[in-house]
Amino acid sequence: MYYFHQFSFISVFANFFIVPFSEIIIIFSFLMTAFIAFNFNSEWINTVYDLVIQLLLRIIHWFADFDSVFVENIPMNEIEVFFLFVIIYFLRFTVTKFNIKTSTRLIMSFLYS
């Protein structure tokens, strides 16, 4: 948000799908590099690698079509970034010790602010 002045609320949910695929791509890339180094014909790995990348690109484009949750022109300076980090730090305690009391306090603080 600080550098690009934009944020997509769908990105948090999309990363649950995109990050595991990225890990698979990294593993396949390592295998392909090792097979190329040993002159091993790895046509089936190339095919699977291509399928995984095509699937990942389709998922990325599907999430990118959610324009309604994309917010642009967010002005932020260094002080606001600092306070945002402080807020996220204190929200960590609410998430790690999740119970009715802390949840109610969090909801009440949002309602009365």
CORDA-V917450 format. One record per backbone hydrogen bond with DSSP energy under -0.5 kcal/mol. CO is the residue of the C=O (numbers start at 1). NH is the residue of the N-H. Records with the same first field share a line. If there is no record, write none. Layout:
CO: NH  NH
This chain:
1: 5
5: 73  74
7: 9  71
8: 11
9: 12  13
10: 14
11: 15
13: 16
14: 17  18
15: 19
17: 21
18: 22
19: 23
20: 24
21: 25
22: 26
23: 27
24: 28
25: 29
26: 30
27: 31
28: 32
29: 33
30: 34
31: 35
32: 36
33: 37
34: 38
35: 40
36: 39
40: 42
42: 46
43: 47
44: 48
45: 49
46: 50
47: 51
48: 52
49: 53
50: 54
51: 55
52: 56
53: 57
54: 58
55: 59
56: 60
57: 61
58: 62
59: 63
60: 64
61: 65
62: 65
63: 66
65: 67
66: 69
67: 70
69: 9  71
71: 7
73: 75
77: 81
78: 82
79: 83
80: 84
81: 85
82: 86
83: 87
84: 88
85: 89
86: 90
87: 91
88: 92
89: 93
90: 93  94
91: 95
92: 96
93: 97
95: 98
99: 103
100: 104
101: 105
102: 106
103: 107
104: 108
105: 109
106: 110
107: 111
108: 112
